[in-house]
Amino acid sequence: MSIDVADAENEGEPEPEHGEHERERSGRGPQPESESEREYEQHQHEREQERSSDHSAVRSRADGGVVAQLRLDHPDLFLRPTLRRTPEVTVEPEYWTAVDGRTLVFLTVRGTAFCEFEAALETDPTIADPVLLDRHSEGRVYRVAVAEGTVTFVDRAAEVGAHLLELSSCRDGDGWCVQFRFPSRDDLVAFNADCDERGVSVTVDHLRVSDDGDDGVVALTEKQQDLLLTAYEEGYFDVPRGISQDELADRIGVSKSAVSQRLRRAIGQLCGATLS
């Protein structure tokens, strides 16, 4: 017995409904989705993705926030006795690490009074075991251990979620100049209250909002302000220039490389606040 090819192709398939017969007879077949339907489905897909990201397992405090430029001081603050004795140098902590129950801090020190700085380290009660690790064109690198009973602030800032943006010794030797981004004003207030309880002096130099509602106040550091002011007054931005980067470096007592980096950062922050 022979089986017709058309019958074999349809064998085992359900009979098409009446409407499908009509579409086949009309020669049109199933119609493709319209452009508006495809756009709607794409929109729905994007909304699902947004809802999925909003329900991430990671808690976010990234929206908004306050950037604060602060000066912190206390007689027992980390390295405070050394900073007071050697205001000619600039000290910038690079990073911290805990080893065998001790907190070790790596410091980059710039300037020329290294002998005085090292002599001050030897008698500073806030630190122990100072070691010179490196010399380079920008200065020297030291490692110190934080002594027991030393007053610190970075750990307290971390507790309220503050992000450390910049940290260096104040130019007069009176403590630390630090820039934090706090998740909210309440976190800044909490940090200030904690410092007040421990007798740490907090001076607010600048505040700005770190979101789209930025009030336009630029949180330049003290050193950046000093450099920009000197550069402006001496004609660095004039054509032709009234002072070179080498001369600027000599004027404020840092290397040419430090002047170049500080200028770029300061001008970048000014542009970011005014053009964004």
C-alpha atoms as one frame of an Amber mdcrd trajectory, in Angstrom:
protein
   0.000   0.000   0.000   1.375   3.408  -0.931   1.099   6.428   1.359   0.604
   9.850  -0.144   3.422  12.293   0.770   1.013  14.982   1.867  -0.803  12.497
   4.128   2.517  11.399   5.666   3.466  14.974   6.500   0.161  15.548   8.269
   0.001  12.187   9.985  -0.052  12.496  13.746  -0.625  16.284  13.652  -3.853
  17.774  15.053  -6.410  19.084  12.673  -6.073  22.864  12.253  -8.857  24.915
  13.722 -11.384  26.668  11.552  -9.649  30.034  11.858  -6.327  28.628  10.772
  -7.992  27.064   7.716  -9.392  30.443   6.848  -5.949  32.110   7.192  -4.340
  29.443   5.019  -7.026  29.816   2.393  -6.630  33.558   2.428  -2.859  33.092
   1.866  -1.872  35.506   4.702  -0.645  33.104   7.461   0.308  34.288  10.982
   1.040  38.013  11.126   4.388  39.292  12.488   4.512  41.424  15.647   4.037
  45.113  15.094   6.811  47.630  15.880   4.870  48.971  18.866   4.517  45.470
  20.311   8.260  44.872  20.040   9.002  48.243  21.698   6.579  47.419  24.516
   8.233  44.034  25.138  11.680  45.653  25.133  10.477  48.271  27.630   9.038
  45.575  29.889  12.330  43.665  29.725  14.307  46.760  30.707  11.976  47.418
  33.645  12.436  43.863  34.849  16.200  44.322  34.731  15.938  47.574  36.721
  13.756  45.906  39.350  16.228  43.049  39.557  19.154  45.438  40.126  17.173
  47.407  42.729  16.761  44.216  44.764  20.481  43.412  44.813  21.751  41.535
  47.832  24.351  44.306  48.354  23.041  47.191  50.440  23.764  50.510  48.745
  24.596  53.854  50.311  26.098  55.254  47.135  23.388  57.804  46.344  23.837
  61.333  47.625  26.322  61.926  50.397  28.491  64.765  51.648  32.153  65.485
  50.870  33.853  67.151  53.837  37.303  68.722  54.030  38.318  68.561  57.715
  41.252  69.391  59.971  41.647  67.047  62.950  43.863  67.680  65.961  44.559
  66.157  69.397  47.758  65.975  71.498  47.715  62.151  71.307  46.627  61.909
  67.674  48.665  59.546  65.498  52.059  61.166  64.708  50.915  64.498  66.156
  54.145  65.130  68.168  56.277  64.501  65.064  54.096  66.700  62.845  54.314
  69.495  65.401  58.123  69.342  65.519  58.635  69.131  61.742  56.046  71.287
  59.929  58.537  71.647  57.040  57.723  68.155  55.742  54.494  66.789  54.321
  53.393  63.366  55.561  50.918  61.258  53.578  49.846  57.852  54.939  49.643
  55.393  52.056  47.981  52.376  53.660  47.446  50.457  56.885  47.688  46.766
  57.663  47.361  44.600  60.769  50.192  42.142  61.501  50.360  40.001  64.663
  48.079  42.329  66.575  49.924  45.501  65.515  48.712  48.165  63.093  51.459
  49.125  60.644  51.234  52.353  58.659  53.263  53.146  55.540  54.071  56.841
  55.101  55.356  58.926  52.204  57.238  61.962  53.494  58.111  64.924  51.242
  60.373  67.856  51.982  63.988  68.292  53.001  64.051  68.076  56.818  64.398
  64.292  56.949  66.983  64.271  59.745  64.676  66.322  61.963  61.719  64.120
  61.008  63.544  60.912  61.892  64.742  62.379  65.191  61.140  63.282  66.021
  59.968  59.757  65.182  62.387  58.284  67.712  60.729  60.161  70.593  57.113
  60.146  69.358  54.959  58.256  71.919  52.149  57.660  69.398  54.238  55.287
  67.258  56.814  52.523  67.630  59.484  50.798  65.551  59.966  53.418  62.796
  61.771  52.065  59.723  63.024  53.852  56.620  61.996  51.672  53.668  62.775
  53.676  50.539  64.240  56.874  49.082  63.109  58.340  45.776  62.890  61.642
  43.940  59.572  62.479  45.598  60.760  61.892  49.155  61.085  58.949  51.517
  58.893  56.035  52.598  58.667  54.942  56.248  56.823  52.235  58.136  55.668
  52.793  61.720  53.572  50.830  64.197  50.686  52.539  65.987  51.431  52.635
  69.728  48.870  51.566  72.313  46.722  54.442  73.517  47.199  56.486  70.335
  44.145  58.428  69.195  43.084  57.500  65.651  40.194  58.532  63.429  40.210
  56.513  60.190  38.726  53.475  61.970  35.930  55.600  63.423  35.207  57.086
  60.017  34.986  53.585  58.548  32.327  52.669  61.109  29.954  55.297  59.695
  30.791  54.377  56.089  33.034  57.345  55.273  35.237  56.927  52.204  38.721
  58.392  52.642  39.520  60.591  49.623  42.683  62.360  50.750  44.863  62.506
  53.857  48.004  64.501  54.634  49.598  66.455  57.453  48.506  70.086  57.856
  51.138  72.552  56.725  51.506  74.147  60.172  51.973  70.773  61.866  48.670
  71.034  63.718  47.216  67.599  63.030  45.791  66.098  59.856  43.990  67.507
  56.827  41.531  64.905  55.613  38.817  64.680  52.982  35.980  62.165  53.491
  32.841  61.311  51.575  30.118  60.552  54.119  27.020  58.650  52.952  24.808
  61.281  54.618  24.930  64.401  56.766  23.846  62.286  59.735  26.996  60.179
  59.325  29.130  63.331  59.312  27.363  64.496  62.479  27.933  61.077  64.099
  31.639  61.180  63.238  31.931  64.697  64.639  30.152  63.641  67.850  32.532
  60.704  68.278  35.532  63.014  67.836  34.064  65.451  70.338  33.641  62.692
  72.941  37.337  61.804  72.619  38.514  65.402  72.636  39.541  65.473  68.967
  39.228  68.960  67.497  37.323  69.026  64.184  37.490  72.075  61.918  35.346
  72.016  58.770  37.048  73.807  55.877  34.629  72.874  53.073  31.420  70.948
  52.547  29.677  69.979  49.352  26.902  67.633  48.307  28.213  64.731  46.223
  25.203  64.074  43.983  23.278  65.748  41.160  22.114  68.381  43.613  25.683
  69.598  44.101  25.708  73.114  45.482  28.826  73.951  43.498  31.216  74.407
  46.412  34.482  72.704  45.496  36.196  70.748  48.275  39.802  71.604  47.435
  42.397  70.634  49.990  44.390  73.290  51.812  47.499  72.466  49.770  45.554
  72.626  46.504  44.137  76.025  47.433  47.569  77.357  48.367  49.075  76.130
  45.098  46.264  77.526  42.923  46.375  80.868  44.733  50.146  81.137  44.345
  49.983  80.063  40.698  47.260  82.603  39.967  48.948  85.481  41.786  52.320
  84.774  40.143  50.842  84.596  36.634  51.102  80.851  35.955  47.840  80.955
  33.969  48.822  84.098  32.025  50.048  84.089  28.411  52.998  84.106  28.486
  53.386  82.499  31.895  54.771  84.611  34.691  56.149  81.617  36.591  57.142
  78.050  35.669  56.297  74.799  37.443  59.899  74.565  38.633  59.628  78.017
  40.181  56.257  77.147  41.718  57.793  74.019  43.228  60.620  76.081  44.763
  58.150  78.680  46.016  55.999  76.234  47.994  58.767  73.773  48.865  57.744
  70.619  46.969  58.961  68.760  43.893  57.964  69.698  40.341  56.164  66.355
  40.052  54.115  67.117  43.171  53.189  70.536  41.753  52.103  68.959  38.460
  49.951  66.304  40.152  48.404  68.763  42.606  47.539  71.199  39.820  45.898
  68.475  37.736  43.808  67.267  40.660  42.739  70.761  41.701  41.834  71.876
  38.170  40.052  68.560  37.589  37.907  69.081  40.692  37.090  72.654  39.653
  36.059  71.482  36.183  34.039  68.600  37.602  32.094  70.933  39.902  31.432
  73.638  37.313  30.971  71.698  34.078  29.131  68.550  35.155
